[in-house]
């Protein structure tokens, strides 16, 4: 189904074309003049415009120019009398796709419409593929959007340490771009021709994580039906990115410490020692120093990881980067969804700029994707933004609208944590990932704190 606009001052012809197109399953709107047509084009998207060459208030060449200005992606089919065929040919040179000479048969109309819509679909697909190819051709560093002083400091440090083999610990709230910085460091390093292997340590239970990192022999545990190399072996001569390192169990911490010390490890169920030359970049959104003080993280492993530390700034500390990131995601998801959206309205821009973005860049990306999907024109308005932004006062600080929690002095910290998590879950409608993003913790932490 396509959105088609039919323009003709002859009501009978206009209605006839509309009937044929509706029977074919298309969404059709009609206009009796160029002025009415342009008003409709300003309000909505159309894949195809079918118009009489001679209209009371415009001729075909002028209409082509106006349609191209308002809806550059729309295809145009002109209806013309036999005597105007030379003019119709000129119109095609100026951007019309085809023309039909009066009188035409229903089959001629159906064929012309099908071909025009096929061309429109191919053009959108080509644009999407070009965007994907361009993104793939860019190094990861090119996807780091921002010009704020806080981000520039991180990038300068990353570029300075990239040529070395030093272990790097990247800290920061969830959604601040820790993985992107890890990719940036790897791309600038001498190891860039070798793999960058990523492991989310919070996504796997202890046994599976150990097998995933170090590999295993057949029969090492239930379900180990064959021998498998681990991620350390796969990252040989490259970089291993360990995300959510703070969630690693004490048993796995011991093996990680040994690898960092001498580059050696044994796969599960094996006595053979393997050596892997890979650079370690770890990331966490938790306070590892506090975890060491609490006895949850090995002090010697912490200092092995903490050779170089990069602290990713939250988006609320990078206000000048929010519009740049929003436009980047608008181009990205506009291309993916085949929509030629030009930008944000003033109200939408103000809402995006005013919001504190507790979920950081990830929340902003999802908000723009939502807006692109909901947008039906060429501009994103504030009513296209997610409800969460409007519920928080269209960009007001979440602290201002969030329910307050009163806790008596002397309440055990564990109870306070559980109360805060439960209240945040109530606010997010039970969505644990959203609650985790708001609290700046991993979703796995919520499961652990609440007992599943």
Secondary structure, DSSP 8 states (H G I E B T S, - for coil): --EEEEE-S-HHHHHHHHHHHHHTT-EEEEESSHHHHHHHHHHS--SEEEEESEETTEEHHHHHHHHHHH-TT-EEEEEE-GGGHHHHHHHHHTT--EEEESS--HHHHHHHHHHHHHHHHHHHHHHHHHHHHHHHHS-GGGG-----HHHHHHHHHHHHHTTS---EEEE--TTS-HHHHHHHHHHHSTTTTS-EEEEEGGGS-HHHHHHHHH-B-TTSSTT--S-B--HHHHTTTSEEEEETGGG--HHHHHHHHHHHHHSEEE-BT---EEE---EEEEEESS-HHHHHHTTSS-HHHHHHHTTEEEE---GGG-HHHHHHHHHHHHHHHHHHTT----EE-HHHHHHHHH---TTHHHHHHHHHHHHHHH--SSEE-GGGS-HHHHHTTTT--HHHHS------TT--HHHHHHHHHHHHHHHTTT-HHHHHHHHTS-HHHHHHHTT-
